[in-house]
Amino acid sequence: MSAEKFSSWSYTEALPLEDEVLVRARERAHELGVTAVSPGTAALITSIAASSGARNAVEVGTGAGISTLALLRGLPQDAILTTIDVDIEHLGAARETLADAGFRANRTRIITGKAQDVLNRLTDNAYDLVLIDADKANVLTYVEHACRLLRTGGTLLLNDALDADRVPQPAIRQASTTATRQAVRFVRDRDDFVTSTVPTGTGVLIGAKRG
Ligand SMILES: C[S@@+](CC[C@H](N)C(=O)[O-])C[C@H]1O[C@@H](n2cnc3c(N)ncnc32)[C@H](O)[C@@H]1O
């Protein structure tokens, strides 16, 4: 990457104004060792959630709630967000984040469990937006579920779509990188999706499901 390109990326990451609620949420994430979405990615998620008008959304990988908050800040007030994480401590931190931001508990359906088990129980064609940010080795499975869960017109967001800049390097074949490459190509190659991958944060795949 040229110095100018890196400078442009850094500029876009520094541009969003994060409030005290987000600062405290990032401190919780740091204490728990959870990698949260970057400021640029949080802003992108909020913008896409706001333009989507989604009423039903799913998040895989709640963490300490930074991306959850980003979603809720963009979604309409009557939207319900189902968010899934396997770690009780992370979900406790996320609950604190959402309460701190003033979101009522009935805006979110927080589910403790392995994503694969929980996603299996969710209904086809019933969701307008799915964000995936967990368990990279199994990301292809989560993306396959997302394609099934989304309604026509719905949006798929896959965070860390460049797997910390490893995806573009063909020599790197570790499990998370290989799985992420497969997941991105899987959606790209589907006739019922149009996709774009943007380099914000550690990369975000945006997929729109069409009829
Ligand atoms: C990268 S963090 C999510 C960060 C969060 N999206 C944010 O921006 O604040 C990944 C999360 O996935 C959770 N996780 C890992 N494996 C999982 C699985 N099999 N099912 C559900 N959640 C899982 C971890 O507990 C962790 O909280």
Ligand as a Chemical Component Dictionary entry (heavy atoms), coordinates in Angstrom:
data_LIG
# 
_chem_comp.id                   LIG 
_chem_comp.type                 NON-POLYMER 
_chem_comp.pdbx_formal_charge   0 
_chem_comp.three_letter_code    LIG 
# 
loop_
_chem_comp_atom.comp_id 
_chem_comp_atom.atom_id 
_chem_comp_atom.alt_atom_id 
_chem_comp_atom.type_symbol 
_chem_comp_atom.charge 
_chem_comp_atom.model_Cartn_x 
_chem_comp_atom.model_Cartn_y 
_chem_comp_atom.model_Cartn_z 
_chem_comp_atom.pdbx_ordinal 
LIG C1  C1  C 0  -14.737 -10.327 16.833 1  
LIG S1  S1  S 1  -15.718 -10.604 18.249 2  
LIG C2  C2  C 0  -17.202 -9.720  17.893 3  
LIG C3  C3  C 0  -17.053 -8.259  18.107 4  
LIG C4  C4  C 0  -18.334 -7.481  17.936 5  
LIG N1  N1  N 0  -18.950 -7.743  16.656 6  
LIG C5  C5  C 0  -18.071 -5.997  18.097 7  
LIG O1  O1  O 0  -17.792 -5.309  17.104 8  
LIG O2  O2  O -1 -18.127 -5.517  19.226 9  
LIG C6  C6  C 0  -16.218 -12.264 17.972 10 
LIG C7  C7  C 0  -17.223 -12.784 18.971 11 
LIG O3  O3  O 0  -17.666 -14.043 18.481 12 
LIG C8  C8  C 0  -17.916 -14.885 19.577 13 
LIG N2  N2  N 0  -17.867 -16.269 19.098 14 
LIG C9  C9  C 0  -16.782 -17.040 18.845 15 
LIG N3  N3  N 0  -17.139 -18.238 18.400 16 
LIG C10 C10 C 0  -18.494 -18.234 18.344 17 
LIG C11 C11 C 0  -19.479 -19.188 17.954 18 
LIG N4  N4  N 0  -19.130 -20.403 17.521 19 
LIG N5  N5  N 0  -20.765 -18.838 18.035 20 
LIG C12 C12 C 0  -21.136 -17.616 18.486 21 
LIG N6  N6  N 0  -20.259 -16.675 18.862 22 
LIG C13 C13 C 0  -18.955 -16.977 18.792 23 
LIG C14 C14 C 0  -16.844 -14.515 20.598 24 
LIG O4  O4  O 0  -17.270 -14.873 21.894 25 
LIG C15 C15 C 0  -16.711 -13.022 20.382 26 
LIG O5  O5  O 0  -17.489 -12.307 21.305 27 
# 
loop_
_chem_comp_bond.comp_id 
_chem_comp_bond.atom_id_1 
_chem_comp_bond.atom_id_2 
_chem_comp_bond.value_order 
_chem_comp_bond.pdbx_ordinal 
LIG C1  S1  SING 1  
LIG S1  C2  SING 2  
LIG S1  C6  SING 3  
LIG C2  C3  SING 4  
LIG C3  C4  SING 5  
LIG C4  N1  SING 6  
LIG C4  C5  SING 7  
LIG C5  O1  DOUB 8  
LIG C5  O2  SING 9  
LIG C6  C7  SING 10 
LIG C7  O3  SING 11 
LIG C7  C15 SING 12 
LIG O3  C8  SING 13 
LIG C8  N2  SING 14 
LIG C8  C14 SING 15 
LIG N2  C9  SING 16 
LIG N2  C13 SING 17 
LIG C9  N3  DOUB 18 
LIG N3  C10 SING 19 
LIG C10 C11 SING 20 
LIG C10 C13 DOUB 21 
LIG C11 N4  SING 22 
LIG C11 N5  DOUB 23 
LIG N5  C12 SING 24 
LIG C12 N6  DOUB 25 
LIG N6  C13 SING 26 
LIG C14 O4  SING 27 
LIG C14 C15 SING 28 
LIG C15 O5  SING 29 
# 
